């Protein structure tokens, strides 16, 4: 429980306040732990590399494969074992690489196949894993398959979704139905040469593949095998909710029939997203990956992570359906919903919404940023950077980090004349995406060490001189150093396999606890509010000792590693209560490296008496209330 100020109410009122408050701060068990051996992908951090913005090696202002190669040691020293590379396939870059014109060639902006093979060799030598960003829903309209499909050539004529238009009484022709593109306008484009419309859920330059065609499925198996043979350890499957559509091609329903009929947000997309046949395709790909691993000389797991912004019901189907197994872990974007207005209950609900809905024996993951969403420091403020890292790294499951989040790098302010993403100004639902795609801040030299060219492809964040990695590495009190400590903490058995309980300690203070057998217990406490909070951790975390040690404090917490705090206001011990500044957070451990002394907090007895007016949890209610009343020396007891 938490309070902002000391109460001045009569003592009898305090007693009833304790009684009522104890019933308002329940704990929730959300994860029973993991009793199996962890596979390599379960205890790793998956780090997203956006190649154009990571490191430029040839001075053209655009990051590349050799740039990634030159920075592999950074992953090692950061505690990162796995990195995922956003698309590097050959592409005209109409959607910055998510429009593939050849799945088996490297985009010359990033290098060539020899560069990739050299990168793969170095990855293996350093004991790292690499995942490819795979874009199965569509190709570029410059892909050879599509060019031949336009010409009606066999077998490519049915590789894409082609339909005749709807003839009108006045002689005009309308698209086959009312389906829309996420990037604005109709989802159908007419090709005079073929005399038909093709379907595209995204840009007009990204025609959707028809996965009801067995030949298309075989083509995709060949693509997966091609990259697996080159040594990749798995794939992040892009935009999987859009893979299949209703084969009847009926119109979708408007949310508001009187509203804008060309607004993607004004439609129920139940016919074009999360279609039931999509899951069958995901299950087939999982079986393919498992078969590849079992028949390989190196039988380590090849993983599949899926990207879909969907409701929990549909997301959980990507794990499997009880009969068939799907993705190793569908990406969990729930924490991206947090804002500066989110209170502790929102934090808890978003976490439990994933944990409580997972199928048995499924493995969670936690995403706090990516190339399509504004950065943590921009969404929530720099003061919450460490708290979000604690959530992503210490909740049970795989942690996912977007490059630069470990530095607290904010979005870069982009002028309209600096926009590079051609789909920023579409009529669909997407916001401007350039700001979060800015170059990584390596040091305080010109262009932050990203490129030797005077003008990089995207502007460098103006605060590079203080936010850069090099300056944070030499400063023990920095976001990067905190990230390193959290990465090291992930190796502890409690974090890897322990149980999880969540606790709303007040409107603005959220905590979660990780336990494992007789090993250390870890308590993470986050003040997501804008006021100072005095925190009392009650018997809902009752098996804690009288002392808790701070092992990872946020930059803004005011605590140091090794500080000792008191979890209980009613126990007369030589340690102070936990006091959190606005937006501050700490990781506490049940064991400690030194015993507290009276000098740690000379006023602890007086402070504990006056701040003991905190709600108790139900289990210790009457005993604790009795102790309090005795201490207050009330005449009627």
N, C-alpha and C positions, 0 to 999 in steps of 0.2 A: 504494500500500500504506500501511497505517497501523499505528502502535503506540501503546500507552498509556504504556509506560515504557521506559527504556533497558535493552538486554540486557546481561547480565554473563556470557554463555556464552563458552567458548573460541572463538578466531577460526576454527578449522576447523569448529566447529559452525555458526558464522555463515555460512560459505560454503555449507554444505549447506542451511541454512535459506533462504538466498536462492534456491538452485536449486529447492527444493520449492515455496516460496511463489510464485515466478514462474509456476508452472504452475497456481496456484489463483486467479489474478486475471485472467482473460481479459477482453478487450473484445469487445463485440458490436455489429456494424453493424446498425442497425435502420431506417434511412431513407436513401435514396439522393439525396434532395433533390428539388426541383421546378424543372423547366426551362421551364414555361409562364408566361404572364402571370397574375398573381393577379387573381381576380375580387374584387369589393368585400367579399364575405362571408368571404373567406379570410384577409385580413389584419386583420380587425376583432376587437374584443373584444365578445362578446355578454353584455350585462348584464341579469340578470333583475330586473325590478321586480315586487314583490308589492304591488299597489296599495293594499290596505287598510292597509299598514304603512309606506308610503314617505313621504308628506307629506299632511297634512290641510289643506285650504284654507278650509273653512267652519265649523270649530269643533265638528263633531259627534263628534270622536274617531276617525274613520275616514278613512284616506287616500283620495284621489280623483284624477280626471283633471286638475283644475286644480292640484292639488298637484304632480303630475308636471310639468305645464307650467311651474310656477314654478321647477323645479329642473333644467331642461334645460342650463343653463350648467354645472352640476356634471358632466354627462357630458363636455362639451367639455374642461373643465380637467383631467379625470381621464384623458383619452386614450381615452375610450369612444366608439365611433362608432355602435354599434347597441344598442338595448335591446328586450327582449322583455317584454311585459306579461302577467302571469297573468290568468285570465279576468275580463273586465269585462262579459260578456253578462248579460242579464236572468236572474235566478236567485232561487229561494227560499232559497238558501244552506244547503241541507241537507248539502252537501259544500263549503261556502265557495266557491261559484262554479263548481265542476266538475259542477254539476247545472244544465244550461241549460234555461230555459223559453222563450227566444226568442233564436235565433242572430243576429237582425238588430236587436236593441235593446240599449241600454246599461242596466246595473243602476243604478237611481236612487241607490244608495249611493255610486256613483262619479261621478255626473253625468248628462249627457244627450248626445244626438248632436251638438248644437252645441258642447259642450265637446270632444268627440272631434275634430270638424273643426277647431276652433281649435288643438288640440294637433298635429294633422297638419300644419297650415300652419306652425307654429313649428318643427316637426321638419325640414321641408324647408328653411326659411330658415337653419337652423343646420347644414345639411349632414349631418344624422343619418339613421339608418334605424330603422324600427320593425317589430317582429314581433308577431303576435297569437298568443296561446295558444288553440289550436283543440281542441275536445273532441268528436271524432267518434264514439266508441264508444257513447255513450248520451245520453239527454236527461234532464231532470227529469220526474218523473211528473206535473208540472203543465204540461208543454208541451202545446200544443193538439193536436199530432200524437197524443200518447199518450191524451189525453182522448177524442179521436175514435176511436182504435183500440180503447179499452175498449168503446165503443158499437158496434163492428163496422161503422163507417162506411167506405164506399169513398171514396178509395183507401187510407185510413189503417189499415184493419184488419190489413194485413200489413206495416206499417212496423216492427213489433217482433217479437220471437221468442215466439210463443204456442204452447203445447203442452197436450194433454190430460194429465190425471193418470193414474196407474196404479191401476186398480181392484183391491182386495184381496178375498180370499174372505170376510173378515168384514164386507164392505161399506164399509170405509174406503177412502180414496183417498190415494195417496202422490204426491209430485212426480214429474215425468217421468223423472228419473234422479237420480244422487247428486251432481251438480255443486254446488259450494259457492261462496259469496261471499267475496271477500277481506276484507270487513268483518264476517264471521261469519255462521254459520247457512247454511241452504240458499240456493242461487242461484235458487230458484224461489219466486214468491209467487202465491197463488191470488186471483183476482178473481171474486167471486160474480156480478157483473153480466154478465160475459162467460162465466163457467163454465169458464175455462181458467187455466193458469199462465203468467206471463211470466218471462223470464229476465233476471237482473241480476248481472253479475260483481262489481259494487260494492254500494252501498247499495240497499235495497229501494225507495228513492226515485229510483233511477237505472236505469230499464229500458234494456236493450241494444237498439240498432237492428239491423234485419235487412238487412245489406248484400248479401244475395243478391237482394233486391228492386230491380230497376232504377230504380224510382221514388225509392227512398231515395238511391241514388247520384246521381240527378239533383238531388235536393234539396240534397245536400252540394256539388255543383258550383255551384249557385246561391248557396249561402252563401259559398263561397270567392270567387266572382266579386264578390259584394256588397262584401266587405272589400277586395279588390284594387282595385275601382273607387274606393274611398275613399282609396286611396294606400298601403296597407300593403305592406311589402317581402317578406313571407313569413309562414310559420307554424311554430310549434312544435306538432307533432301529439302529443296526449296519449294515453298508454296504448295505443299501436298494437298491441301484442302480443295484445290482447284483442278485436280487431276482428271476427274470424271464428272459428267453431267447427265441429267435426265435424258434418256434416248428418245423420249416422246417430243422433246423440244417445245413443250407448252410454255406459255407466257408465265413469268414470275409475277407475284402479287405485290401491288403497291401498298405500302404502309398507310399512306394517306392518298386515296384515289384523287383527291383534289389538289394534291401537292405537285411538285416538279417531277414530271415523268422521266426526266433525263438525269435525275439525281440518283447515284448509286446508293446513297444512304436512305432513299425512300422506297427501298424494295426489300422484301424477304428473299434471301438468296438460297432457299432450301433446295432449289433445282440445280444450282450451279456450284455449290460448295458442300463439302463433307458428304457427298453422295455415297450411298452404301457400297457401291462397287470400288470406290477409292480404297477402302480398307483391304479388300481382297488383293488389290495390286500391291499395297504395302506388305501384306503377309507373304506374297510371292517373292518380293525382293528380299525380305528377311530370310526366307528359305534359301534363296540363291546365295546370299552372303554366308550363311551357316554351312552350306554344302561346299562352297569355295574353301572356307577355312579348314573343314574336316578333310578335304582332299589335297590340301597344300602341304608341302614339306614343313612349313611353319604354320602350326595349327592355332596360333593365337587368334582371338576373336576379332572379326572385322565388324565394326559397329555401324549402326544406322541411327542418326538423330533426325527428327522430322520437324519442320517449321510449319505451324498452323496457328493462326489467331482465332481460336474457336472456344465454345463453351466447354465446361468440364466434361459433360457427357460425351461429346464427340472426341475431345482430346484423349480420353481414356481408351477409346477404341483403337487408337494408334498403337497402344501397348499390345493389344491382342483382344480376342473375343472369347477366351476360355478354351477354344479348340486350336486356334492358330496364333502364333506369336508374331508380333509386329515390331515396331521400333524398339531399340534397346532403351531409349528414353525420348519421348516427344518433348521438344523444347517447352519449358514452363515460363511463360511471359507474365504471370500474374503480378509479380513484384513491380512490373513496369507501370501498373495502375496507381502506384503510390504517388501522392503529391504532398506539398507542404501543409495541406489541410488534413491529411490522413491522421487519425488518432490511433491509439494502441489497439482498439478493437478492429480497426481496418487492417492493421498489420497482421493480427492473429487470424482474422477471417481469410485473408488472401493466402496465408501459409497453409491453414487447415483445409482450405478449399481444394488444394492439390493433394495434400497428404491423405485426407479422409476419403477421397474419391479414387485413389489408385487401386488397381487390381492387386490381389495378393502376389507377393514375390516380385513386385515391380520396384524400380529404382527411380527416385526423384532427381531433379536437377533444378538449378536456380539461375535464371538469366536476369541481369540488372541493366543490360545495355546492349545495343548492337548498331549496325550502320543505318538502320531505318528509324531509330528512336533517339530523341534528344538525350544527351549525356546526363549522368547522375548529378553532377555539379550544377547543371543548368535546370534540370527538373526539380531537384530537391534542395539545391544550395550546397556550397562546398562543405558546410559543417556536417552534412549527412553522408559524405563520401565514405568515411570509415565505418559508419553504422551499416551502410548497405553492403560493404565488403564483408563485415561480420555475418550478416544474414546469408549472403551467397556462399561463404566459405565454411561456416560452422553449422548451418542446418544440415540434416542428413541428405546425402546425395552428391552428385557431381556439380562442381562449381563452374560457371561459364563467365568469362571475362572478355569484354570488348577492349581492344587495344586503347591504351590511354586512360582507362578508368582507374587503373592502379595508381595513377599519378594525380587523380582528381582533375583531369583535364576537362575544361568546359567546352561547350559548343563555341565555334568561331563565328563571330558576326559576319555575315556575308551580304555584300551589297548586291542589288539586282544584276548589275553588270558583271558580277563575279560568279554567277550561278553556272555550274557545269552539268548538273543533273537535268537532262532534257525533259523529264517527267514531273518536275516540280510544279509547273504551271498548268497541269492538266485540270480537267473538270471533275476528277474523281475524288477519292477520300484522302489521298496522300498529301502530307504536309511537306514543306521544304526540307530536303534531306541533306543538302550540302553541309550545314554547320557541323554535324556530328561526324563528318567524313574528312575532317582536316588532318594534316600531317602530324605524325607522332613527334613529341618534343624531346629530342635526345639530349641536347645541351644548350648553352646560352650563346653559341656562335651564330653567325648569320644563317637564317632559315632553320634555326634550332637543330642543326646537324642533319637535317633530313635530306638536303640536296645541295650540291655546289652551284646549281643554277640560280640566277638572281630571282627568278620568278617561278615558284613551284606551281603545280597544277591547281591546288587550292591554297588559299591564304594561310599563313602560319598564325597561330593564336598569338595576339600581342603580348600576353603574359608569359611567353616562352622563357624569358630571362629568369623567372623565379620558379616556374612550375616544372621545368625540365628535369629529366631523369638524373642527369649527372649531379645537379645540385641537391636532389632529394637523397641520392645514395650516400652523400657525405654528411647528411643531417639525420641523426638518429630519430628525431621527431619530425617525421614526414609521412605523407600518405603511402609512399612506396615502401618505407621501412615497416609500416604497419601491415601492409599487404604481405610482405615477406614473412612477418611473424605469424600471420594467419595461415599462410601457406604451410609453414613448418608445423603449426598446430594441427593441421589436417592429417598429419601422420599418426597422431595419437589414436589409440584404439577406441577411446570414448567418442571421438568425433567421427571415426570411420564406421563404427558399428553400434554406437550407443543409442539408447532410447531418447525420445524427445517429448517434453511437455512444454506447453505454452502458457503464459500467464499475463493477464491484463492487470497490472498493479495499480493503475489509476487511469484516468481518461487519456493521459498522454505518455504513460510509461509502459512499455512492453518488455517482457523478458521471456527467454526460453532456456531450458535446462537440458543438458546432455549427460546421461549417466551410462555406465557400463560396469556391471559386477562390482568388484572391489577397487576398480581403478578411479582415478581422479574424476570428480564431477566438475562440469563447467557450466557457469551461469552467464548468459549474455543479457545485459540490461541496456535498453535504449530509451532515451528521453526524446520523443519525436515532437515535443511541444516547444513553445517559445518562452517558457519560464523555468526558473530554477526549481528542481524537484528534490525533496528529501525522501529517500527510498528505504523502506523496511521490507526485507524479504522474509515472509512469515512461514508458517509450518507447512504451507503447500510445497515448500522446498525444505521440509522439516529435517531431513537427514544431513543437512549441512552442519559443519562444525561451528564453533563460536567465532572463528576467524575465516575470512575469505581474502585471498590474495589477488591483487590486480595483476593480470598477466599481459593483457593488451588493452591499453587505454586509447581512446580516440584523441586526436590532436587537441581538441577543444575541451577535454574533460577536466583538466587540471590535475589529473592523477599521473603518477609515475609507476613504472613496472616495479613490483615488489611492495607497493603500498598495501596496508592491511585495512580492511573495512569490517564493520560489525553488521551481520545480517538480521539482528534482532534487537529492537529498542528496549526490551524488557530484561535483557541479560546484562549484568554489570561486568563488562569486560574492558580490557585496555585497547579499544579500537573505536574509531569514529563511525558514525552511520555513513552510508553511501549518499553523497550529495552530487547530483548531476546538473551541470550547466545546461542551458537550452541546446537541444540537438546533440548532446554529448552521449557517449556510449562507452561501455567497458566490458571486457571479458574477465570474469572472476573464476578462480580455481579453488577447490576445496582443500588442497594441500598447500603448504607455504614453505618458503625457503628460509624464513627466520621467525622466531617467536616475537610477538609484539611486546613492548615494554611500556611502563607507565608514561614515559616521555613521548610516546607516539601521539597521545592526545590527552594533555593534562586536564582538560575540562570535560572529559568523556562522561563522567558520572553525572554531572549537572546537565550536560547536553542530552544524555539518554533519558533522564527523568522528564525533561521538558518536551522532548520530541517523541515520547512514547505513546502519544495519542494517535496511534495508527491502527487501522482495522486489522483484526486478527482473522485468520482463516478458521473455518468451522471446527476443525479437529482440536484446536487448543483454546477454544473460546472461553470456557468457564475457568479453567486453570489460570490462564493469562489475565483474565479480568480480576480474579481474586488476588493475584499478585499485585496488580496495579492498585487495587483499592487498599490493600495493606500498606503499600508504599505511600499512598496519599494520607494514611493515618486517619481514615474517616471514622467518626465516632460510632456509627451504627453498624460496623462490621465486627 
